Amino acid sequence: LQAVRKGPWKLHLPRTKAQVPFWDKNKVFFGIEAPVLYNLKSDIAESTDVSAANPEVVQELLNLAQSTRAELGEFMQRSSAQRPTGSLFPEAPVISHEKDWGILDQQITEAITEEKTKRYPNVKLPRRKRK
């Protein structure tokens, strides 16, 4: 969960680089320590943080974000409301890119690699980086 929106308000949530999908090029919000609020009605370009002047809106959107996380999950955390992935490994977190394999349990990574090798014997798979 990267941001929530309600009406004219958009709240960007703190997140690390690891939590952002590989395809997201908006690096402005990597590593922010506090939520950033924009009023899209008056600032469509999201250039002025108005969180200090609107603490009640920030709190309302943080509550919305928290309930959404509880329902839909979060980075590397499954939730009961998430649809099944159709995976042979339903206990594994949903990952969007193989770059994230390094944070999975090694046994799961090896099992996925083994299954992919069986299904696609002519495709080279990335090697897992050891920590």
C-alpha positions as CSV (number, residue, x, y, z in Angstrom):
1,L,0.0,0.0,0.0
2,Q,1.7,3.2,-1.2
3,A,-1.1,5.8,-0.9
4,V,-4.8,6.2,-0.2
5,R,-7.2,8.7,-1.6
6,K,-10.6,10.0,-0.4
7,G,-12.3,12.8,-2.2
8,P,-9.8,15.5,-3.0
9,W,-7.2,14.1,-0.5
10,K,-4.3,11.8,-1.3
11,L,-2.0,10.6,1.4
12,H,1.3,9.0,0.5
13,L,2.5,6.5,3.1
14,P,6.0,6.0,4.4
15,R,7.7,3.1,2.6
16,T,11.1,1.7,1.8
17,K,12.6,1.1,-1.6
18,A,12.0,-2.6,-1.1
19,Q,8.3,-2.1,-0.7
20,V,7.9,-0.3,-4.0
21,P,7.2,-2.4,-7.2
22,F,10.2,-2.6,-9.6
23,W,8.2,-0.8,-12.2
24,D,7.4,2.3,-10.1
25,K,9.7,5.1,-11.1
26,N,8.4,7.7,-8.6
27,K,11.3,7.7,-6.3
28,V,10.2,10.9,-4.5
29,F,8.4,8.9,-1.8
30,F,11.2,6.3,-1.0
31,G,12.2,6.5,2.6
32,I,9.8,9.2,3.8
33,E,9.4,9.1,7.5
34,A,5.9,10.6,7.8
35,P,2.8,10.6,5.6
36,V,2.6,13.3,3.0
37,L,-0.9,14.8,2.2
38,Y,-2.0,16.6,-0.9
39,N,-5.3,18.3,-1.9
40,L,-5.7,17.3,-5.5
41,K,-8.5,19.8,-6.0
42,S,-6.1,22.7,-5.6
43,D,-2.8,20.9,-6.3
44,I,-3.1,18.3,-9.0
45,A,0.7,18.2,-9.4
46,E,1.1,17.1,-5.7
47,S,3.7,19.8,-5.1
48,T,2.7,21.1,-1.6
49,D,2.4,18.8,1.5
50,V,-0.6,20.0,3.5
51,S,-0.4,17.4,6.2
52,A,0.6,19.8,9.0
53,A,-2.5,22.0,8.3
54,N,-4.9,19.0,8.1
55,P,-4.1,16.5,10.9
56,E,-7.7,15.2,11.1
57,V,-7.6,14.3,7.4
58,V,-4.2,12.6,7.8
59,Q,-5.6,10.6,10.7
60,E,-8.7,9.6,8.8
61,L,-6.7,8.4,5.8
62,L,-4.2,6.6,8.1
63,N,-7.2,4.7,9.6
64,L,-8.4,3.9,6.1
65,A,-4.9,2.7,5.1
66,Q,-4.8,0.5,8.3
67,S,-8.1,-1.1,7.6
68,T,-7.2,-1.7,4.0
69,R,-3.9,-3.4,5.0
70,A,-5.8,-5.6,7.4
71,E,-8.2,-6.6,4.6
72,L,-5.8,-6.8,1.6
73,G,-2.4,-7.5,3.1
74,E,0.8,-5.6,2.8
75,F,4.3,-6.0,1.4
76,M,5.2,-9.7,2.0
77,Q,2.2,-10.3,4.2
78,R,-0.9,-12.2,3.1
79,S,-4.4,-11.5,4.3
80,S,-7.5,-13.5,4.5
81,A,-9.3,-11.2,2.0
82,Q,-6.6,-11.7,-0.7
83,R,-7.7,-14.0,-3.5
84,P,-5.8,-17.2,-3.9
85,T,-2.8,-16.9,-6.3
86,G,-3.4,-20.3,-7.9
87,S,0.1,-21.1,-6.8
88,L,1.6,-24.4,-5.8
89,F,3.0,-22.5,-2.9
90,P,0.0,-20.7,-1.2
91,E,2.0,-20.2,2.0
92,A,4.5,-18.0,0.2
93,P,4.0,-14.2,0.1
94,V,2.9,-12.8,-3.2
95,I,5.9,-11.3,-5.0
96,S,5.7,-9.2,-8.1
97,H,9.1,-9.7,-9.5
98,E,12.0,-12.2,-9.2
99,K,14.2,-9.4,-7.7
100,D,12.2,-10.1,-4.4
101,W,13.2,-13.8,-4.3
102,G,16.1,-12.9,-2.0
103,I,13.6,-12.1,0.8
104,L,11.8,-15.4,0.6
105,D,12.6,-18.4,2.7
106,Q,15.3,-20.3,0.8
107,Q,13.2,-23.6,0.8
108,I,10.4,-21.8,-0.9
109,T,12.7,-20.2,-3.4
110,E,14.3,-23.6,-4.2
111,A,10.9,-25.3,-4.5
112,I,9.7,-22.6,-6.9
113,T,12.9,-22.8,-9.0
114,E,12.6,-26.6,-9.2
115,E,8.9,-26.3,-10.3
116,K,9.8,-23.7,-12.9
117,T,12.7,-25.8,-14.2
118,K,10.3,-28.8,-14.7
119,R,7.8,-26.7,-16.5
120,Y,10.2,-24.6,-18.6
121,P,13.4,-26.6,-19.0
122,N,14.9,-24.3,-21.6
123,V,14.5,-21.1,-19.6
124,K,17.4,-19.8,-17.5
125,L,16.3,-18.6,-14.1
126,P,18.0,-16.0,-12.0
127,R,20.2,-17.3,-9.2
128,R,19.3,-16.3,-5.7
129,K,21.7,-14.0,-4.0
130,R,23.0,-15.3,-0.8
131,K,23.0,-13.0,2.2
